[in-house]
Amino acid sequence: MTEPHTAPSTTASAAPASSRTPSHPPLVVVGGVSGSGKSTVGSQLAAALGVPFIDGDSLHSAANIEKMSAGHPLTDDDRLPWLETVGRTLGEHASGGLVVACSALRRRYRELIRAEAPGVFFVVLTGPREVLEQRLGDRPGHFMPASLLDSQLATLEPLEPGEHGAEVAFTDAPADIVTEIEGALGA
């Protein structure tokens, strides 16, 4: 297990969960490359926090899903409307809290989401390529083929100082990962 890297908050609305009032539950994006466990961890985190969960894959356009299903990586032009939708969806849930599974691979992408949902906390799930390959091989029928893993790993940017979030190893059991994220949130 790696220690979470928590970047300092840059806005007052990005207070840790422990200092939030019940009227301001957390907004969290669980990010990382395909196969890192975003959906599994995100749904369990949402249950632990008592907020809804949305899998960001469900917010992709039909054209994006078709492109990825055909084995073609998305371009920034493909991703930007999707990221804006993810951010808008988070912003619409600001008063009730929400956890969204969304790759959010680059800082620029995270900033687009943050523009729509100030104070969002980003969790970036990290770990070894071998585990990712095994997990992707174990989920037949998903529109994101294992052949796109290289493009996602090349695109992935770690959290930088000043980004509100934590990097967490995805190799532990999901319940342990959730506990670690709750600690980073101050929950």
C-alpha positions as a Markdown table, in Angstrom:
| # | Residue | x | y | z |
|---|---|---|---|---|
| 1 | Met | 0.0 | 0.0 | 0.0 |
| 2 | Thr | 1.3 | 3.4 | -0.8 |
| 3 | Glu | 0.7 | 6.4 | 1.4 |
| 4 | Pro | -1.8 | 8.7 | -0.1 |
| 5 | His | -0.4 | 11.9 | -1.5 |
| 6 | Thr | -2.7 | 14.7 | -0.4 |
| 7 | Ala | -2.1 | 17.9 | -2.2 |
| 8 | Pro | -3.1 | 21.1 | -0.3 |
| 9 | Ser | -6.5 | 22.5 | -1.0 |
| 10 | Thr | -6.6 | 25.6 | -3.1 |
| 11 | Thr | -10.2 | 26.6 | -2.3 |
| 12 | Ala | -12.2 | 27.1 | 0.8 |
| 13 | Ser | -15.0 | 24.9 | -0.5 |
| 14 | Ala | -12.5 | 22.0 | -0.7 |
| 15 | Ala | -12.5 | 21.3 | 3.0 |
| 16 | Pro | -12.1 | 17.7 | 4.1 |
| 17 | Ala | -15.2 | 15.7 | 4.8 |
| 18 | Ser | -14.7 | 15.9 | 8.6 |
| 19 | Ser | -15.1 | 19.7 | 8.5 |
| 20 | Arg | -18.0 | 19.7 | 6.1 |
| 21 | Thr | -21.5 | 20.2 | 7.4 |
| 22 | Pro | -24.1 | 17.5 | 6.5 |
| 23 | Ser | -25.4 | 19.9 | 3.8 |
| 24 | His | -22.1 | 19.7 | 2.0 |
| 25 | Pro | -21.1 | 16.0 | 1.6 |
| 26 | Pro | -18.0 | 15.4 | -0.5 |
| 27 | Leu | -17.7 | 15.3 | -4.3 |
| 28 | Val | -15.2 | 12.7 | -5.3 |
| 29 | Val | -13.8 | 11.5 | -8.6 |
| 30 | Val | -12.2 | 8.1 | -8.5 |
| 31 | Gly | -9.7 | 8.1 | -11.4 |
| 32 | Gly | -7.0 | 6.0 | -13.0 |
| 33 | Val | -6.5 | 3.9 | -16.1 |
| 34 | Ser | -8.9 | 1.2 | -17.3 |
| 35 | Gly | -8.7 | -1.8 | -15.0 |
| 36 | Ser | -7.5 | 0.1 | -11.9 |
| 37 | Gly | -10.8 | -0.5 | -10.0 |
| 38 | Lys | -12.5 | 2.9 | -10.4 |
| 39 | Ser | -16.0 | 1.5 | -10.6 |
| 40 | Thr | -15.5 | -1.1 | -7.8 |
| 41 | Val | -13.8 | 1.3 | -5.4 |
| 42 | Gly | -16.1 | 4.2 | -6.4 |
| 43 | Ser | -19.3 | 2.3 | -5.7 |
| 44 | Gln | -18.0 | 1.1 | -2.4 |
| 45 | Leu | -16.8 | 4.6 | -1.4 |
| 46 | Ala | -20.1 | 6.1 | -2.3 |
| 47 | Ala | -21.9 | 3.5 | -0.1 |
| 48 | Ala | -19.5 | 4.2 | 2.8 |
| 49 | Leu | -20.0 | 8.0 | 2.4 |
| 50 | Gly | -23.8 | 7.7 | 2.0 |
| 51 | Val | -23.8 | 9.5 | -1.4 |
| 52 | Pro | -24.8 | 8.3 | -4.9 |
| 53 | Phe | -22.4 | 6.8 | -7.3 |
| 54 | Ile | -22.2 | 7.3 | -11.1 |
| 55 | Asp | -19.9 | 5.3 | -13.4 |
| 56 | Gly | -18.5 | 7.9 | -15.8 |
| 57 | Asp | -18.5 | 5.4 | -18.6 |
| 58 | Ser | -22.3 | 5.8 | -18.6 |
| 59 | Leu | -21.8 | 9.5 | -19.5 |
| 60 | His | -19.7 | 8.8 | -22.7 |
| 61 | Ser | -21.4 | 9.6 | -26.0 |
| 62 | Ala | -22.3 | 6.7 | -28.3 |
| 63 | Ala | -19.6 | 7.9 | -30.7 |
| 64 | Asn | -16.9 | 7.6 | -27.9 |
| 65 | Ile | -18.0 | 4.1 | -26.9 |
| 66 | Glu | -18.0 | 3.0 | -30.6 |
| 67 | Lys | -14.5 | 4.5 | -31.1 |
| 68 | Met | -13.1 | 2.7 | -28.0 |
| 69 | Ser | -14.9 | -0.5 | -28.9 |
| 70 | Ala | -13.1 | -0.5 | -32.2 |
| 71 | Gly | -9.8 | -0.2 | -30.4 |
| 72 | His | -9.1 | 3.4 | -31.1 |
| 73 | Pro | -8.0 | 5.7 | -28.3 |
| 74 | Leu | -9.9 | 8.9 | -27.7 |
| 75 | Thr | -8.5 | 12.2 | -28.6 |
| 76 | Asp | -8.8 | 15.3 | -26.5 |
| 77 | Asp | -11.5 | 16.5 | -28.8 |
| 78 | Asp | -13.4 | 13.3 | -28.0 |
| 79 | Arg | -12.8 | 13.6 | -24.3 |
| 80 | Leu | -13.6 | 17.2 | -23.6 |
| 81 | Pro | -17.4 | 17.1 | -24.0 |
| 82 | Trp | -17.5 | 14.0 | -21.8 |
| 83 | Leu | -15.3 | 15.6 | -19.1 |
| 84 | Glu | -17.5 | 18.7 | -19.1 |
| 85 | Thr | -20.5 | 16.4 | -18.6 |
| 86 | Val | -18.8 | 14.7 | -15.7 |
| 87 | Gly | -18.0 | 18.0 | -14.2 |
| 88 | Arg | -21.6 | 19.3 | -14.7 |
| 89 | Thr | -23.0 | 16.1 | -13.2 |
| 90 | Leu | -20.8 | 16.6 | -10.1 |
| 91 | Gly | -21.8 | 20.3 | -9.9 |
| 92 | Glu | -25.5 | 19.3 | -10.0 |
| 93 | His | -24.9 | 17.1 | -6.9 |
| 94 | Ala | -22.9 | 19.6 | -4.9 |
| 95 | Ser | -25.5 | 19.9 | -2.2 |
| 96 | Gly | -25.9 | 16.1 | -1.8 |
| 97 | Gly | -22.5 | 14.7 | -2.6 |
| 98 | Leu | -21.5 | 12.3 | -5.3 |
| 99 | Val | -18.8 | 9.8 | -6.3 |
| 100 | Val | -18.0 | 9.4 | -10.0 |
| 101 | Ala | -15.7 | 6.9 | -11.5 |
| 102 | Cys | -13.9 | 8.8 | -14.3 |
| 103 | Ser | -10.4 | 8.2 | -15.6 |
| 104 | Ala | -9.4 | 11.9 | -15.3 |
| 105 | Leu | -5.9 | 11.0 | -16.6 |
| 106 | Arg | -4.4 | 14.5 | -17.1 |
| 107 | Arg | -4.3 | 17.5 | -14.9 |
| 108 | Arg | -6.0 | 19.5 | -17.7 |
| 109 | Tyr | -8.9 | 17.0 | -17.6 |
| 110 | Arg | -9.2 | 17.3 | -13.8 |
| 111 | Glu | -9.2 | 21.1 | -14.2 |
| 112 | Leu | -12.1 | 20.9 | -16.6 |
| 113 | Ile | -14.0 | 18.9 | -14.1 |
| 114 | Arg | -13.1 | 21.2 | -11.2 |
| 115 | Ala | -14.3 | 24.2 | -13.2 |
| 116 | Glu | -17.8 | 22.7 | -13.1 |
| 117 | Ala | -17.5 | 21.3 | -9.6 |
| 118 | Pro | -15.2 | 23.4 | -7.3 |
| 119 | Gly | -13.9 | 21.5 | -4.3 |
| 120 | Val | -14.0 | 18.1 | -6.0 |
| 121 | Phe | -11.5 | 15.6 | -4.4 |
| 122 | Phe | -9.6 | 13.5 | -6.9 |
| 123 | Val | -8.5 | 9.9 | -6.1 |
| 124 | Val | -6.0 | 8.5 | -8.6 |
| 125 | Leu | -5.7 | 4.7 | -8.3 |
| 126 | Thr | -2.1 | 3.6 | -9.2 |
| 127 | Gly | -0.3 | 0.3 | -9.5 |
| 128 | Pro | 1.6 | -2.2 | -11.6 |
| 129 | Arg | 0.9 | -2.7 | -15.3 |
| 130 | Glu | 0.8 | -6.5 | -14.8 |
| 131 | Val | -2.2 | -6.3 | -12.5 |
| 132 | Leu | -4.0 | -4.0 | -15.0 |
| 133 | Glu | -3.4 | -6.4 | -17.9 |
| 134 | Gln | -4.8 | -9.3 | -15.8 |
| 135 | Arg | -7.9 | -7.4 | -14.8 |
| 136 | Leu | -8.6 | -6.2 | -18.3 |
| 137 | Gly | -8.3 | -9.8 | -19.5 |
| 138 | Asp | -10.8 | -10.9 | -16.9 |
| 139 | Arg | -13.6 | -8.6 | -18.1 |
| 140 | Pro | -14.7 | -9.7 | -21.5 |
| 141 | Gly | -17.3 | -7.7 | -23.2 |
| 142 | His | -16.3 | -4.3 | -21.8 |
| 143 | Phe | -16.1 | -1.6 | -24.5 |
| 144 | Met | -12.5 | -0.6 | -23.4 |
| 145 | Pro | -10.2 | -3.2 | -24.9 |
| 146 | Ala | -6.9 | -4.1 | -23.2 |
| 147 | Ser | -5.1 | -2.9 | -26.4 |
| 148 | Leu | -5.8 | 0.7 | -25.3 |
| 149 | Leu | -3.9 | 0.3 | -22.0 |
| 150 | Asp | -0.7 | 1.7 | -23.4 |
| 151 | Ser | -2.3 | 4.9 | -24.6 |
| 152 | Gln | -4.0 | 5.4 | -21.2 |
| 153 | Leu | -0.7 | 4.8 | -19.3 |
| 154 | Ala | 1.1 | 7.3 | -21.6 |
| 155 | Thr | -1.6 | 9.9 | -21.0 |
| 156 | Leu | -1.8 | 9.4 | -17.2 |
| 157 | Glu | -0.3 | 12.3 | -15.2 |
| 158 | Pro | 0.1 | 12.0 | -11.4 |
| 159 | Leu | -1.5 | 14.6 | -9.1 |
| 160 | Glu | 0.6 | 17.7 | -8.8 |
| 161 | Pro | 1.2 | 19.9 | -5.8 |
| 162 | Gly | -1.9 | 22.1 | -5.4 |
| 163 | Glu | -4.3 | 19.5 | -6.7 |
| 164 | His | -6.9 | 18.5 | -4.1 |
| 165 | Gly | -6.7 | 14.7 | -4.0 |
| 166 | Ala | -4.7 | 11.6 | -3.2 |
| 167 | Glu | -2.9 | 8.8 | -5.1 |
| 168 | Val | -3.8 | 5.4 | -3.7 |
| 169 | Ala | -2.5 | 2.0 | -4.7 |
| 170 | Phe | -5.1 | -0.2 | -6.3 |
| 171 | Thr | -3.5 | -3.5 | -5.3 |
| 172 | Asp | -5.1 | -3.7 | -1.8 |
| 173 | Ala | -8.6 | -5.1 | -1.2 |
| 174 | Pro | -11.3 | -2.6 | -2.3 |
| 175 | Ala | -12.5 | -2.2 | 1.4 |
| 176 | Asp | -9.0 | -1.3 | 2.4 |
| 177 | Ile | -8.7 | 1.2 | -0.4 |
| 178 | Val | -12.0 | 2.8 | 0.6 |
| 179 | Thr | -10.7 | 3.1 | 4.2 |
| 180 | Glu | -7.6 | 4.8 | 2.9 |
| 181 | Ile | -9.6 | 7.2 | 0.8 |
| 182 | Glu | -11.9 | 8.0 | 3.8 |
| 183 | Gly | -8.8 | 8.8 | 5.8 |
| 184 | Ala | -7.5 | 11.2 | 3.0 |
| 185 | Leu | -11.0 | 12.8 | 3.0 |
| 186 | Gly | -10.9 | 13.2 | 6.7 |
| 187 | Ala | -14.2 | 11.1 | 6.9 |
